[in-house]
């Protein structure tokens, strides 16, 4: 009788946890839909203001500029936009707060909505709307919705910092894989994940749980652990369980209505993305050899060629002045060729204006303390090897201008992970193979996040984040943020 009562209590508690999680998600989605509706209306109103109220003379003014007509029309259109957002997965919790990938989905959904509007006007000849208004609506709705989501995400991040909208997460398996996942997620409060601890049956002596975490129980009493610690999500390590144990665990969690995420066991290698292929009715994962494929690689190359070509033309006088200054300041070549690792592990020479004396290596070899500092971060804050001209062009990042020619040659990209030497690959450990799937960049997340002030481990994390989450919008965002980062000279030395 007592056992039955305990089982009922556990079931009721799990049901309460599920209801609580559902209510939080519903509140979040309701708020997001409201924000989207408001920003869609704002975008439509801005489009009207530019088309009919800005006084632009080359727009034809006609009787179809009535404000009351467009107000009624957009209140019909706005819900349609939200419906298309639903179809494009913009209210799927997996896609919310996904950064630039979310903006790409907004752009695609908005473009589809505009095309539907154009098709609708084709079948309704009596409905006449200004073509320029349609164009501006497409632009301003995308911008306003993106801004609304950006501000909404910032608000949610602030709420998460205060303990709201946080999911308690349990990791199944305290082995090496479970430890690696915990290290990646712990302390990252913006992700909305709070790692509560581990569950495992076979705890080996060589595995010590991450600081602040512990093993909370065995797999057999998983439902009790979920109830006791109010777990909202479970991450299962594929290498930590036997096949029969995995089946029983999944059944127990399915019965408890707890969302489950499966680790691949090789997440360090899956930064490049995977494809699921069915072979003999068995779904198998294959790892992509390169991160960018199809339209992504075409758009990125077009951006590189256009922007690098324009930058070379605009900066040509500056480069000539710098070349002259380098030559007059100290003996040695104007251009320094740094041997770095590119796509597929192929090495190439990255061009930079020379910033050091020609006997820089000898000076470093003579000073043990400097050599030790350099081996830690491959950077020295007060580097005695740097020339007077070199110190200025480093602080302003002008020393990197010749790398624009590396971009034109296809060896580098404007945006990408840091270019590194073969010796630095050791700092990336198991993640090193991911670097060979993309071109190194002149700028990147590390550049706009503090440059040399960022620790080496943080640089590695930022590089992996960029590779995992690449899209053209992320490149444009980083390029936009690079300008103030360079002007502030934070972390530049």
Phi, psi and omega in degrees: 000317179297319179299318179296318180296319178297319180297319179296318179297317178298315181298317179296320180294317179296322178296321178295319178297317179297316179298318179298316180296319180295319180295319178297316180294320180296318179296319180296314181292321178298317178295320181293319178297319178298315178299316180298316180300314180298315183288330174297315178296321177299316179299317178297319181293320177297320178298319179294318182298317181290318183288317190246341187245351184280350179073025178287118191291331184278004171270134179285122180268126182222184183285354182270016180266015182297128181294320183296325178296312182292327177297315178293321183294316184288334176289341170277323183286321187305312177298329178297319178300316181294322178298317177295323175301320178298315181298324180276007175077021183284354174244013172281128184300338178287337184258342181291139178064031179267016174072225186294334176297326177294320178295323178297320178293322177298317180298313180296318180294318179295321178296318177297319180297318179296320178296321177297321178296317179297317178297320181297317179293333177294320181275351177238080184298338180285344179271106182246119177231152183293131181296323178296325177296320178298316179298312181293327177298318178302315183288309188288327177293318177300313182294317183290318178295319178298317178296319178299317180290324177299312180293322178296319179296319177299320178296316180296322177299321178295319179294322179294324177297337178262009174095009180260155179054041178250132176262128173284122187241139179246136178255126178268111181113119181255022180281192184300320180295314178299320178297317182295319179296317180299317180299323181289325188263332186294136178084350179270076188294336181295334181287349181077018182245129174240108180286116182276320181167197183242159168232131181198150177268319186248096181265114180276149185298330184283349180261115175251123183304154179304144181308129180092351179242160179210170176277121189265351180165187180260168181293329182296330179251036183302319182296324178293321178295317179300319180292311186298320186255013176052053182284132178254348182203150182231135174251124183254124176276127185291335183269358185262356185228149171283162182300311178300321181294323179296318180297314181295323179295314181297323178295318180295317181288325177296318178295329180275357180060041179257124178300138183236135174239134182259129174280146183284340185091342180224046186298335178296333183266351187262014177300327183285349184098158181227163174235142178262123180233133181267121180238113181058042181067014177248116178288123180237147178263135173240135183274131178291138179285330177233152184283323186257134179220164172057229185294331180300312183291328178291313181295321180293319179293321177297317178297317180299312183295315183293311184288318180294319178298315179295319181295322179295316179297317183287327186263002183305314178298321180296317180297324177295318179295317180296318179302317179294318180296319179298318183293320182281335186285321183203153179291149178131175181290157178283319183257132175258131180257114180259125182279115184229172183263133179245202181298137180071014181078003180287132182271149177210169179266117174271129184273138173213152169294136181295129181243355184242160173293155185291341178259030184301316182297321180293321178296320180293321181295333183278343184245106184296321182294316177297320180297321179294316179296320181293322181291338180283314185235358184057028177212147175234128183292311177249078187275114181290349181279345185281136179281172179296312177295320180299322180296320180290312185288337173291314183297328180263000181065014179289341179295342184267358181304320179299343179292346174301328177288328173298325178294314179298326179284352179083010180274331181230172174235160176300319181238136179176184175291164179301141172283136184227162177272170178300322181296327182284344180303330181298332181288343181267348176054230182294342182276354189298326183296337180292331180296331183281001181265351179221162177282142173294157185243155172292322175229171182183190180299325179296327182292317184273000181252006178130352177055238187288347177284346180278134180296161183295321178298323179291325177298317178299315181298318180294320178298316180293323178297318180297314182296317181295321191252020184301136159202170186296331179291325178295320177300314180296321178297315181294319177299320178295320182282342182293325183301305177295329179296319179290319181295325180283337179060025180289126178076011181263116175197000000 
